[in-house]
C-alpha cells in the first residue's frame, strides 16, 4: 500500500514537470511568432538602420545626436550607417527598397524627392504627423514648403541649406569698396568684380559649375525651372529655364567671363573654396553650410551676403537645398514607430541647435536659434544670421518652393554642360536651349516609363 502511494506522488510530480515544459515551449513559440511579425521580445530594444551620406563634420555631428537619442531612452537603438555620396546612397536604396533589407530611415538629397514619392518604397511623414497630432508649425515654413506636395509632407527635412555670396572684406577695402555693403544686383556684382580683379592675381567673382546655383539664380527672379508650376500642379512635361530668367543668368556670367573678371574653377567644391581662401577670388557663391569653413580657413575678414539678382526684378528669395529623411514602408509597425520617435527627437530645438553649430546647416526648428549654444556661436560667427535672414525673407511661391522632376540629376548635368559650353564661347541662348532640350528628352522618357 505504501509503495502504491509513493507511486502516485512520483507520477504527479512527473506530470507537473511535463506540463511546465510544454508551457515553456508554447511560450517560446509565441516569441518566435512575434519576431516573425516584426515585433520584439518583451524587454528587448527595437533596432533600426539609418542610411546617410554625411561625412566629415556632418558625420561627427550626426553620430553625436544619434548617441544622444540612444542614451535618452531604452526602447530604440538607431544605427547610423554611412553609404557614400547622395548618388551612391540612392543607388544602394534602389537595390533594396521595398524589401526587408531596406533601412528604416534613408537620407535623400532634395532633387530625389519626386523619385522617392513615386518609388513605392516610402511611408509619407504625414501618416505619423496626423496620427500623432504633431505640430508642424514649430518647423521652418520655407524649408517645409519644398518637401510638401499637395499639402502632404512626404519626408522630414534634415540637412537644409541655401546658397549665399561670400566675399573678401579686405579685398573690398583695397579696391575702394565698402566692406559692409556687399553688391546685391547683377550690375552691382559686375561693377564690383571689375574693381576687385587684378590681372594674373585675383578674379572678382566666381561660381561653381553646378546646376544648383543656376536654379537658385532663376528662382530668386520668380522664374520656374519646368512647366506645370515647377511640376507641382501636375507632372512636368518640359523645361522652361531657358526663358528670360535663365537667359539673364547666362548673360550675367558670360559678360564677366568675357571681361576677364570671372574665375572658372570647374565643378569641384574644394577648388573654388581654396581659390577664395588663398585670395585668388574676391567673391563667390557657396552653400550656407560652407560659411564656417570659409571664415576659419581664410586669413582675411570674410563677409556673407544674399545671392545677387537681376536689376529689372524684385528679389524673391531662395529654394531649399540639402536633403531630407524618408521612412521605409513594409518594415513593421514597431520599426516605423521607432523611426518616427527618432525623427521627432532630431527635430527638437536641442538637437537642431547641436546640428546647426556642428555643421552650419539651418535648424529646421527655429526655436533652436534661441538655445545658448547657438547664441554663443553666432557671437563668434555673426555671418550665420545672414544665411537665416535670407531664408526667412524668402517669399513662398512655386519658384522658391523648388522644382519637382524625377530626372533632376540628369537635368543638372545638362546645365553643367551648358555652363561649360558658355565659358568656351557658345552663345548664352544656344547653350541654354541645348540644356533644355536634353532635360525635355529625359522628362519624356521618365513620363512614358511611369505610364507603363
Secondary structure, 3 states (H helix, E strand, C coil): CHHHHHHHHHHHHHHHHHHHHHHHHHHHHHHHHHHHCCCCCCCCCEEEEEEECCCCHHHHHHHHHHHHHHHHCCCEEEEEEECCCHHHHHHHHHHHCCCCCCCCEEEEEHHHHHHHHHHCCEECHHHHHHHHCCCHHHCCHHHHHHHEECCEECCEEEEEECEEEEEEHHHHHHCCCCCCCCCCEHHHHHHHHHHHCECCCEEEEECCCCHHHHHHHHHCCCCCCEHHHHHCCCCCCCECCCCHHHHHHHHHHHHHHHHCCEECCCCCHHHHHHHHHCCCEEEEEEEHHHHHHHHHCCCCCEEEECCCECCCCCCCCCCCEEEEEEEECCCCHHHHHHHHHHHHHHCCHHHHHHHHHHHCCCCCCHHHHHCHHHHHHHHHCCHHHHHHHHHHCCCCCHHHHCCCCCCHHHHHHHHHHHHHHHHCCCCHHHHHHHHHHHHHHHHHHHHHHHHC
